[in-house]
Every structure is written in C-alpha cells, then in structure tokens.
C-alpha cells in the first residue's frame, strides 16, 4: 500500500493546478495548518505540502483543503486524494474539499462564525451580508488556483501554490475596496494563518461575484471577427467596433492606478538599472528564441533611451495586465487577478513598478487579439491573408490609440520612451512564452518586435 507521502505526490503531480509539470519532485513535508470550525465529523482540514524538486533542490508549497471521511463516498470519487492513517483522525478517506458542497458551506459560514483557535483566521471585510444559504459550486475554468461560486453572491478563491508573505491579490483588492473602487470585484474577506516565525500565509480570498461579467479577451475577439466578416469595411465602420470599450478600459485603469498611488504611495526607480534589467532579459530570451538576435540592436536602443531618463516614479500596479484580466459588466469594466506575474517570486511581485508596465501589457493585448484571430482563419489565398493582416493592424492601432488617449491623453517625450521600452520588454517576454508553450503563435510577438523602433 502506498504511503501518505506517495499518495500526495501522485495526486499533486496529476492536478491541473500544479505548476511544476514535467519536473520530478518528492513530498518532503506535510503540515496541518488548521481545521475549519463548525463541524467535527467529517472534519475539513487544510494541509500545507512541501515539494522538493530533483533538478535543483528548490521547494514549493501547495495547499490542500481536505475533507477526511471515515467511510468512502462514491459521490466524491472524482475528488479522491487517497486514504491513510491521519495523526489526528485515524484511518480516513481524503477528498479534495473544493468538490464537497457541505464542506464549502462550512467554510463560508466560518467567515460569519470564526474560531481563531482552529488554526485558521477568517477575516471579514465589513459592508456585505453573506448569503449563507447560497449553494456552492466549484468553478472549472481556472488553472493555477481553485474557486468556488456561492450562488450569485460570492466567489471564494483558494490559492493552491502558497508563498509566505502577503498576497498582493488580497492586499490590493482590500485597499481598492476600501477606496470604493468601481473597477474591481469587492473584497468580502480572506483566510490566513502564519508560519512558526509569524510570517503570514494567505490561503484564500472571498469576493463579490460578478454575475453579468463577460471576458474582455472574448469580447475583443468577437469584435475582430465582426471586422473580418465585413470584407472591405474599416474597424470604425462595423457594428462590433471595440474602440469605445478600449477607451473605457483606459479610464478604468487610470482611476485604479490613482487609487493605488493614494493607498500605497509613490517611489522612484533608477532608469539605468531598469534598462539594464530589460537588456539582461533580452539576452536570456535570445538563448530561447534565436530569431530575436536580428532585432536586438533596436530593442537595446529602446532600453538605452529609457536608461537616459534618470529616475522615474513607481507604485503598486497590477503587474500582469492584459485583456484576459478584465471583465465587462453592465456597470462597466472590472480588473481582476492582482497577483502579478506568476513566474516571478512574491518578493518581486510586491515591489513597486511603473504604471506604464500595465499600460504596455494592455497595448500588447490589443495587438494580440486581431492577429490571433487572423492566424486562426488562415487562407490559402495570399491576397485574402494580406488583407486580413492589414485589417488586424488597423484594429490594433485604433484600439491602442483609444485606450492610450483615455488613460493619459497625449504622451510627453518621457512617457513615450517609457511606453516604448515596456512594450518592447513585454514583447520579448511573449516570444519566450510562445516558444515554450505555443510555438505556432510565436510569429505574433516576433512581428511586433520587428516593428519596434521603425517609423
């Protein structure tokens, strides 16, 4: 019979939220963080599992909310983790509690009736009465985290990969909620505990459920498809023109950035240091995407111009902004997922950065949407392909201009240099990502790189 460690190892390796796919690892520690209060049988516990990778000895921490049943539950076969002798509860059948409705209702109730002696701290933000009768249902669309919907009232997101320290998704939503921002889903609360040294561990966050929300990326793709279906019409002549929405997004981001400045303050960055970091990332990227070498001089030129600016302001930002991180509701645009770039360590994601990084992420997303549709609608007729690419460029330019104008009005010379450098840095990152994950899409960011620095 497999040991508990071996069972957890096999379960985590197969989980869709596991971020170390393809890397060999062993489970080197399991720590019980606490028990959800309010029910003893079956208990709902939260375990923290430490993984150590064979290739470099590095470690990751993953959270497992588990319901520990004495007897097997056939209705939860799809969520079965394993069975073992638990130190606190004896022999148990362990299931992923995300998929057990009574357990998730128990978690929601703990926000109203907390018990800090359980080892878990349920923090509630004042201002919203939770619907404790709402039926929980796991959300199937996520990859790196796990979310549970509670009717049309709230959504609870469990962070699977845990990094000691404050999670910016929680702290940023907290200040924006307290500031009355209309551009985020309101924060209702969060779950936390701490390491033995007192370092906080943020485990989950409870937010407003945006019932009428539509994904910003999908709306943009629909606009592009409308344009392509209209033959020779221009982007501003079709019914699905996205420019007004792009402008509203620019206004929303400007207001969010202003609220973050007021809450977290403003610092300064040394332009020469930031430019060198971009140049270093380019050099590393060339090793992965050799095609970047022919564009390296122009990219370094964009970074050098940034390096000549001296100091420039930095602040708390989103850090990984693109159309897929936006939702359109009947009350306007909402920006989601303030965790920052997931590939970066938490210490880096918490650092202040230029708001132009967020702007650059959106500008690149406006370029991606039309060219992704163009590639998916490939045609053997070179004239049709050329016409479609021309329309894609036109759509991108129109929406970038609408977004940027709404965000900042006209750019002064320094802002122009900052935008150009951050767009170049983002495009290089995209080249590496596509080369590793979607090689057939690599041409999209490569084409953008080829245009950088050209008239």
N, C-alpha and C positions, 0 to 999 in steps of 0.2 A: 504494500500500500504506500502511495506517495505521502511524503511528509507535508506538513502545513506549508513549509517554505517552498517545496517543489510545486505544490498546488498553486500557490500565489504566483509563482514565477510563470507557470504555464498560462494562468488566467490573464495576467498583465500583458504578456507577450502577444496575446491574441486580441486584446482590447483595441477598439478603434481609436480611443483617446490616448493610447500610448505613443509618446513622441520619439522613442528610440528604435523605431522599426529598422531591422537589419543589423542591429548591434547585439552582441552576445552579452548577457549580464547574469548576475546571481542576486537573489534576495539576501541581503546581509543584516537586516534588522527589521523588526516589526514592533511598533509602539502603539499602545492603546491610548488615543488622545482623550476619549471620554465616551459617555453614553447619553443618548438623547433622553431627557427626562420625561416622565409621564407614563411609562409602561415597563413592566419587568419581564413580561412573557408574551411574545419573544422580544428580547432586547434589541435595540438598534444602537450599534456602536460605530465609532469612527476610528479606523486604524490608519496609521501612517507607515508606509512600507518604503524602506531604503533599498535602492538598487545600486549595485556597483558594476560598472562596465568593464569587460575583459580587455578592451583595446587600450585604454589609457588610465584605468583605475578611478575615473571620475564617478560621482554619485548623483542620483536624482531621488527626490522624494515624491511619492504618489499617495493620494488619499483614497481610501476605500470605505465608503459608508456601507455597513453590512447589517442585515437582519439575520440573527442567529436563531434558527428554529430547531427544536428538539427532534421533530419528525420531518421527513421530506415533504415538499409542497410541489405537486405536479404542475400547478398553475404558474410556477416560477422557474420551470426548467430552463427557460431561455436566459435567466439571470443567475444560474447556479455558478457559484465560485468554487466550492469544494466542501468536504467535510473533514473535521479534525477534532481533537480534544482541546477545547479552549481553556486557558488557565482560570478564567472566571466563571465559565458556564458549563464546563464539561463537554461531552461529545455533542457537536452541533452540525447542522447543515447550514452553510453560509450562503446567502444570496445577496446580490447587489441590491441595496435598499432603494436605489433610484426607481426600480421597477415594481416596488411593493407599495400600493396605494395607502394602506393603513400606516405604514412607516413614514411616508412623506407627509401625511396629515399630522402625524405626531410631531414632525419637525416644524411644520407651520405653527402648530399650537404652542411650541416652545418659545416662539417669539412673543406670545402673549402671556405665557405662564413659565418663565425661565427658572432654572435652578442651577446657579453657578457652581454648586458642589458637584455637578455631573462631570466636570472637567471641560465642558464646552460653554462658551459665553455667547448668548443670543442677544445681540444689540439691536434695539428697535429705534428707528428714526420717527419722532413724533409727526403727527399730521395725517395719518391714514389709518382707518379702521379695517383691519384684515378680515377677509371673509373666510372664517374657519370651516365653513361648510362646503367650500369650493372643492370640486373633485380634481385630484392631482393626476397628471398625465405626463410621462416623460417625453421630451422633445427629441425627435430623431435626427434633426438637421445638423447638429454640432459635431465637431471632430475632437478638439483638444480639451473641451470641458463637457459637463453633463448638466442639462437644465430640465426642470420640471415645471409645467404650467399648472396653475391653480385656477381652473375655470377661466374667466375673463378678468380676474382680479390682479394676479401677480405671477411672477416667474422667479424661480429660485435656481441660481446657477452655482453648481459645485465646481470648484477649481480642482481638477484632477492632479496636475503637477503643482506641487507646493514648494514655494521658495520662502524661507524665513524672512520676515520683514513685512512692511505694509504693502498691500497690493494696490497699485495705482488705480485699478478699475473701481475699487471701493472708495479710496480717499478722494479721487477726482469727482466721482458721482456725488459723494457726500457734500462737497463744497458747492457744486453746481445746483444740487437740490436745495441746499440752504439758501443759495442766492436767488432761488426762484426761476432758474433757467427753464425756458420752454423748449429747449433743443436737446434735452436728454430725457430718458425714462427716469422718473423719480426713484430715488433710493428709499426703500422701506426698512432695510436693516441688513445685518450681516452676522455671520457666525465666525468666532475666533477662539483661539486658545493661545498658548505660548510655549516656547521651548523651556527647558530646565534653566536656561540662562535669562529667561524673561523676554526673549525676542518674540514679537507677535507672529502668529501663524493665521493668516486669513484663509478660511476654508470655503466660504460660500457667501453669496450676496443675494438679497431679496429685492426685487424691483417691480415697478409698475409694468403691467402687461399692456403692450401697445396693440390693441385689438384691431385697429384699422390699418396697420402698418404694411407697406409694400417695400420690397427690397430695392434700394436705389440702383444697384447694378442691373437688375432685371428691367427696371423702368427705362434705363438708358439703352439697353439692348433693344427693347421694343421700339424706341424712337428711331434707332438706326435702321431696323428692319422696315419701318414705315418709309423711311427715306429711300432705301434701296428698291422698295416695291413700286416707287412712283416714277421710275425711269429717269427723265432728264430734269426733274424739279430740283431746286436747291433746298438746303436744310431749312431755310426760313419760310419755305413755301408749302411745307407739308403739315398735315394736322398734328403729327406727333412731334413737332419741334420741341426740343428739350431746353432751349436757351433760358426760358423764364424760370424753369426749375433749377438750372445751374446757377442763376443769379440768386435765387432764394437760398441755395446752399452756401453761396459765398457770404451772404448776410448772416446766416446762422453761424457759420464758423467764426466770423469776425466777432460776433457777440459772445460766443463761448470763449474765445481767446481773451477777450476783455475781462470776463468774469474770472478766468483763471489767473490773469495778471493781478487782479484785485485780491484774490484769495491767497495766492502763493508768493506774490511779489515778483520782481524782475531782477535778474542778474546780468552779467556780461560774459561774453566768450571772446577769447583771443582768436581773431580771424586766421592768423597764420597757423595756429595749432589745428583748427578745424579743417583748414585747407589741406594740411599735411595728412590728417586722418583720412580725408577723401582720396588723396593720392595713394595712400597705402592700400586702401580698399580696392582701388583700381588695379594696382599691381597684383594683388591677390586674385582678383577676378580674371585677369588675363591668363593666369595659370589654368583656370577652369574653362574660360571662353577665349581661345586664342584669337578669334575674329576681332576682339576689342583692340588688339595691338595697332591696327591701322588707324584707329581713331584716337589713340592715346594722347597724341600731342594736343589735339583740340580740347580733349577733356581736361588735361593738365592745365591748359590755358584758362579754362573756366575756373578751375580751382585756384590758380595763381591770382586771378583777378579778385577772387574772394579774399585770398590771403593778404591783399594790399589794403583791406578796409580798416585795419586796426581792430578795435573792439566793436562788438555789436550786441544788442540785447537778446537775452534768452529767458525762458519762462517754462512753466509746466504746459505741456501740449498733449495732443492725442498720441502721436508717435508712430502710428501705423494707419494713417487715414487714407481711405480710398472709397469708391462708390459702394463697395460691399460692406462698409462700416456705417452706412447711412440707411435710414428708413423714412419713407414718406407716409405721413398720416394725414387725416383730414384737418389736423391742426398745424400742419407744417412739417418740416424736416427734423428728424431726430438723429443724433450722432451716438453711436454705440461702441462698446468694447474699448475702454480706455486703458487696457493693459500694456499698450505699447508693442513694439516689435517683438514677437515671441521668441525669436532666435537670440535676442540679447539677454544677458543676465539682469536680474532685478535691479542691481545697483546701478547699471547703466540706464535702465528704463526710468528710474526715478530722477535722473539728472535733468536739469533744465535744458531746453534746446530751443532753437529758433522756431517761431511760429511758421516761418517760411518752409520748414520741412513738411508740415501738414499741408500747406498750400501746394507744394511740389507733388505730394502724394495724390492730391485730387487732380492736378493738371495731368499727371501721367495716367490716371484712371480715365480721364476724358479722351485720352489718346488710345488707350487700350480698347475701350468699348467698341468703337466703329471698326477698328482693324481686326478685332476678334470675330465680329460678325462677317466681315469681308472674307476672312480666311475660311470660315465655316461654310461659306457659299461659293466655294471655288468653282470656276467655269473654264472650260477648255478654250473658249474664245478670248484671245488676248485683249481685244477691244473692250469686251464686257468687263474683264478683270481690271483693266486700266481705268475704266470709267468708275468702277466700284471703289477702287483705291482713291481716286480723286474725290469722290463723294465722302469717303471716310475722312480724308484730310480736312475737307470743308466742314464736316460735322464737328470734328475735334477742335478746329480753330474757333468756330463760332461759340462753342460751349466753354472753352477755356477763357475766351475774352469776356463772356457774360459773367462767369464765376469770378474772375480776377477783378473786373470792374466793380462788382458788387462788394467784394471783400475789401479792396483797398483804394478804389478809384484809380487814378493814374499812378504808375510806379515812378519814383525818382531813380536816379542813377544807381545809388547804393542798393535799393530794393531790387532793381533789375539784376544786379550782379549776384545778390543772394539767391533770387529765384533761379537764375540760370545754373548756379553751382549745385543747388539742392536738387533740381530736376536732373542734372547730369548724374549726381550721386545715386539717385533713385533708379535711373535707367540702368546704370551699371549693376546695381543690386538685382534688378529684374532679369538681366541677362544671365546672371549666375543661377537665379531661381529656376528660370525656364530651362536652362541647360541641364539642370539636375532633375527637374520634375516633369516638364512638358516640352521636350525638345522641338516639337512641331510648332510651338509658339515663339521660339527664340527670335525669329525674324521681326516680331513686333517691337521689342525693345531695341534690337540691333538697328532697325530702321530709324528709331528715334535718336539713338546715339549718333548715327551718321548725319543727322540734321543739326546737331549741336554745334554752335559756333559758325554755322553757314548763314549767309544772308537770307 
